[in-house]
Amino acid sequence: MTRDIPSLARAVAAGDRRALARAITLVESARDDHRAEAETLLEALSHTKGEALRIGLSGTPGVGKSTFIEAFGCLLTARNLRVAVLAVDPSSARSGGSILGDKTRMDRLSRDPKAFIRPSPSQTHLGGVARRTRDAVALCEAAGFDVVLIETVGVGQSETIVAEMSDLFILLLAPGGGDELQGVKRGIMEMADLILVNKADGDLKATATRTVADYAGALRLLRKREGDPEEFPKAMAISALEEAGLEKAWDEMQALADYRRETGFWAQRRANQARHWFEDEVRQGLLALLQGDGRAKAAMSTLGEAVATGERAPGAAAREVLRLLTS
């Protein structure tokens, strides 16, 4: 069935939530005909004036990301802001399926008319962010949302990819992590704009305070980043359960976003991100060409066996396959 893309684009731009859901389904599809329609839709909406604050959120499993997002989202909607949540759920490596239970875990926010929650499968993509998440972000901006929260699968070195599609990158951690600083690695620490130590309530409140001090000390060892004020990145204690510290965290996010806008770093960052995703699309397109070329596919199978048995070196075998594409 051929979609009426101009009508869909107008409905998305008018803030129609059902149209937005259909549009995200379209951009997430891997079918070639759907990809062509999705590109037409995104092109049609590329000139809309919407510019949301894109906030990437990562954290260790069980740290309370869903609880935080619900409490934080409700805080923002209470301030008359429209909030979109793009929650990426892990896909099974065996079946390819995902639970997609974020709307169930965020019951209060899912019923808020100013909020839109869209769970998506990661489809085994590195970084815990579905490849088309960035297109979904663009659609949410076109639909007039003020804040877009991008929740990733988990935490690790590859999670830093979320920084390439967000204006602010928030790292959510649990108190008393100890070796957790080693677990998250230097890469993601360098990417984080704000570290929020959650569960700063009850018996864990004192532990959370000490953990914030530990991370603040670790952050001081990192090289100062271009385009940021001296006090960033910083660490703070919050309690999503008691909704404590969330307003202060939001104030800090706004202060950093405003600073980056005033200095021109915001516009430069978005321009660099656009270039990054353009180059990524080219790389993905080249990979698709490689997989669709009959000679290259046969060569990959034959040479793959030779590499597996140790008869050929991986690098030399790879160059032989690539030569087939250019010959």
C-alpha positions in Angstrom: 0.0 0.0 0.0 1.4 3.4 -1.0 1.2 6.0 1.8 0.2 9.6 1.3 3.5 11.0 2.5 2.5 14.7 2.1 -0.6 14.2 4.3 1.4 12.2 6.9 4.0 15.0 7.0 1.4 17.6 7.6 -0.2 15.5 10.4 3.2 15.0 12.1 3.9 18.8 11.9 0.5 19.5 13.4 1.4 17.4 16.4 -0.9 14.4 15.7 0.4 11.7 18.0 -1.0 8.8 15.9 0.6 10.2 12.8 3.9 10.5 14.7 3.6 6.8 15.8 2.9 5.7 12.2 5.8 7.9 11.0 8.3 6.3 13.5 7.1 2.8 12.4 7.8 3.8 8.9 11.4 5.0 9.5 12.2 1.9 11.6 11.2 -0.4 8.8 14.0 -2.1 6.9 12.0 -2.7 3.7 13.4 -0.9 0.7 10.1 0.6 -0.4 9.5 1.8 3.2 13.0 3.3 3.3 12.3 5.3 0.2 9.0 6.6 1.7 10.7 7.4 5.0 13.4 9.4 3.3 10.7 11.4 1.4 8.9 12.0 4.7 12.1 13.2 6.5 13.0 15.4 3.7 9.5 17.0 3.7 9.8 17.7 7.5 13.4 18.8 7.4 12.4 22.5 7.1 10.1 22.6 10.1 11.2 25.1 12.8 11.0 22.7 15.7 14.2 22.3 17.8 13.8 20.2 20.9 16.4 19.7 23.6 17.8 16.2 22.9 18.9 14.5 26.1 20.6 11.1 25.9 20.4 9.0 29.0 22.5 5.9 29.8 23.1 3.9 32.9 23.8 0.5 34.3 20.9 -2.1 34.3 18.8 -1.7 37.5 19.9 1.8 38.2 16.4 3.1 37.8 16.3 4.7 34.3 12.6 4.1 33.8 11.8 5.5 37.3 13.9 8.5 36.6 12.5 9.2 33.2 8.9 9.0 34.5 9.6 11.3 37.4 11.7 13.7 35.3 9.1 13.6 32.4 6.3 14.5 34.8 8.3 17.4 36.2 8.8 18.7 32.7 5.1 18.3 31.6 4.1 20.0 34.8 6.0 23.0 33.5 3.9 22.8 30.3 6.7 21.2 28.2 5.9 18.5 25.7 8.2 15.5 26.3 8.9 12.6 23.9 10.7 9.5 25.3 12.4 7.1 22.8 13.2 4.1 24.9 15.4 1.5 23.2 14.9 -2.0 24.5 17.5 -4.8 24.0 16.7 -7.4 21.3 17.4 -11.1 21.7 20.4 -12.2 19.8 18.6 -15.5 19.1 15.0 -14.6 18.3 15.5 -10.9 17.5 12.5 -10.1 19.7 12.2 -7.4 22.4 9.9 -7.0 25.4 9.2 -3.3 24.8 7.9 -2.8 28.3 8.8 0.8 29.0 5.2 2.1 28.7 4.2 -0.4 31.3 7.0 0.8 33.7 6.1 4.4 33.0 2.4 4.2 33.6 1.9 7.7 35.0 3.9 9.4 32.2 2.3 7.3 29.5 -1.1 8.7 30.5 0.1 12.3 30.4 -1.3 14.1 27.3 1.9 16.2 27.0 4.1 13.1 26.8 4.8 10.5 24.1 6.6 7.3 24.8 7.9 5.1 22.0 9.7 1.8 22.9 11.9 0.5 20.0 14.0 -2.6 19.6 17.8 -2.2 19.5 17.9 -4.9 16.8 21.4 -5.8 18.1 22.9 -2.4 17.1 26.0 -1.3 19.0 25.5 1.6 21.4 22.1 0.4 22.5 20.5 2.8 20.1 18.5 1.6 17.1 20.0 2.8 13.8 16.8 4.8 13.1 16.5 6.4 16.5 18.0 9.6 15.1 15.2 9.7 12.5 12.7 9.2 15.2 14.3 12.2 17.1 13.9 14.3 14.0 10.2 13.3 13.7 9.6 14.2 17.4 11.2 17.6 16.8 9.0 18.2 13.8 5.9 17.3 15.8 6.7 20.1 18.2 8.1 18.4 21.3 10.2 20.5 23.6 12.3 17.8 25.0 13.3 14.4 23.6 14.7 11.8 26.0 16.7 9.0 24.4 17.1 6.0 26.8 19.7 3.5 25.8 19.9 -0.2 26.5 22.6 -0.3 29.0 26.1 1.1 29.6 29.5 0.3 28.1 32.1 1.6 25.7 29.8 1.4 22.6 27.1 3.4 24.5 28.9 6.6 23.6 27.1 6.6 20.2 24.1 8.2 21.9 26.3 11.4 22.3 26.2 11.7 18.5 22.5 12.3 18.5 21.9 14.3 21.6 22.6 17.8 22.9 23.2 16.7 26.4 24.4 13.3 27.6 23.3 12.2 31.1 24.9 9.2 32.9 22.7 7.6 35.6 24.6 5.6 38.3 23.8 3.8 41.5 25.3 4.7 44.9 28.2 2.7 46.3 29.4 1.5 42.9 33.0 1.1 43.9 34.6 -0.5 40.9 31.7 0.8 38.7 34.0 3.7 37.8 36.2 1.1 36.1 33.1 -0.6 34.7 31.8 2.4 32.8 35.4 3.1 31.4 37.0 6.5 30.6 35.2 6.9 27.3 31.7 7.2 28.6 32.9 9.4 31.5 34.4 11.8 29.0 31.1 11.9 27.1 28.8 12.6 30.1 27.7 16.2 30.7 26.1 15.3 34.0 26.4 12.3 36.2 23.3 11.7 38.3 23.7 9.3 41.3 20.2 7.9 41.7 18.6 6.2 44.8 19.9 8.9 47.2 17.2 8.1 49.7 16.7 6.0 52.8 19.7 4.0 53.9 21.5 4.8 50.7 21.5 8.6 51.0 24.8 8.8 52.8 26.4 6.4 50.4 25.1 8.4 47.4 26.7 11.5 48.8 30.0 9.8 49.1 29.6 8.4 45.6 29.0 11.8 44.2 32.2 13.1 45.8 34.1 10.1 44.3 32.8 10.9 40.8 33.4 14.6 41.2 37.0 13.8 42.0 37.3 11.6 39.0 35.8 14.2 36.7 38.4 16.8 37.8 41.1 14.5 36.4 39.6 14.6 32.9 40.7 17.2 30.4 38.4 20.2 30.2 36.2 20.0 27.1 36.0 22.7 24.5 32.7 24.7 24.6 31.8 24.0 28.2 32.0 26.2 31.4 34.6 25.3 34.0 32.1 23.5 36.4 31.0 21.0 33.8 30.8 18.0 33.7 29.5 17.6 37.2 28.1 14.9 39.5 24.9 15.2 41.5 22.8 13.1 43.8 19.1 12.5 43.1 16.2 10.3 44.1 13.8 9.4 41.3 11.6 7.6 43.8 11.2 10.6 46.1 11.6 13.0 43.2 14.4 14.8 45.0 17.1 16.8 43.2 15.3 16.6 39.8 14.5 20.3 39.6 18.1 21.1 40.3 19.3 18.6 37.7 16.9 20.2 35.1 18.2 23.7 36.0 21.8 22.4 35.4 20.8 20.9 32.1 19.2 24.2 31.0 22.2 26.2 32.1 24.6 24.1 30.1 22.3 24.1 27.0 21.9 27.9 27.2 25.7 28.4 27.5 26.3 26.2 24.5 23.7 28.2 22.5 25.2 31.5 23.4 28.8 30.5 22.5 27.8 28.9 19.2 28.9 25.4 20.4 25.3 24.1 20.1 25.0 24.9 16.4 28.5 23.6 15.7 27.8 20.3 17.6 24.6 19.8 15.6 26.3 20.4 12.3 29.1 17.9 13.2 26.4 15.3 14.2 24.6 15.8 10.9 27.9 15.2 9.1 28.6 12.1 11.2 25.2 10.5 10.4 25.6 11.4 6.7 28.9 9.5 6.6 27.3 6.6 8.6 24.5 6.4 6.0 27.2 6.2 3.2 29.0 3.4 5.1 25.8 1.5 5.7 24.9 1.9 2.0 28.3 0.5 0.9 27.8 -2.5 3.2 24.4 -3.1 1.6 26.0 -3.0 -1.8 28.6 -5.5 -0.7 26.0 -7.9 0.6 23.9 -7.5 -2.5 26.7 -8.1 -5.0 26.6 -11.7 -6.2 30.3 -11.9 -6.9 31.3 -10.3 -3.6 28.9 -12.5 -1.6 30.3 -15.7 -3.2 33.8 -14.5 -2.6 33.0 -13.7 1.1 31.7 -17.2 1.6 34.8 -18.8 0.0 37.3 -16.5 1.5 35.5 -16.7 4.9 36.1 -20.4 5.0 39.8 -19.9 4.0 40.2 -17.4 6.8 38.5 -19.7 9.3 40.8 -22.5 8.5 43.9 -20.3 8.7 44.7 -20.5 5.0 44.3 -16.8 4.4 44.9 -13.7 6.6 41.8 -11.7 7.3 43.2 -8.4 6.0 44.4 -9.8 2.7 41.1 -11.7 2.1 39.1 -8.6 2.9 41.0 -6.5 0.3 40.4 -9.2 -2.3 36.6 -8.9 -1.7 36.7 -5.1 -1.9 38.7 -5.3 -5.2 35.7 -7.1 -6.7 33.5 -4.1 -6.0 35.8 -1.7 -7.7 36.8 -3.8 -10.7 
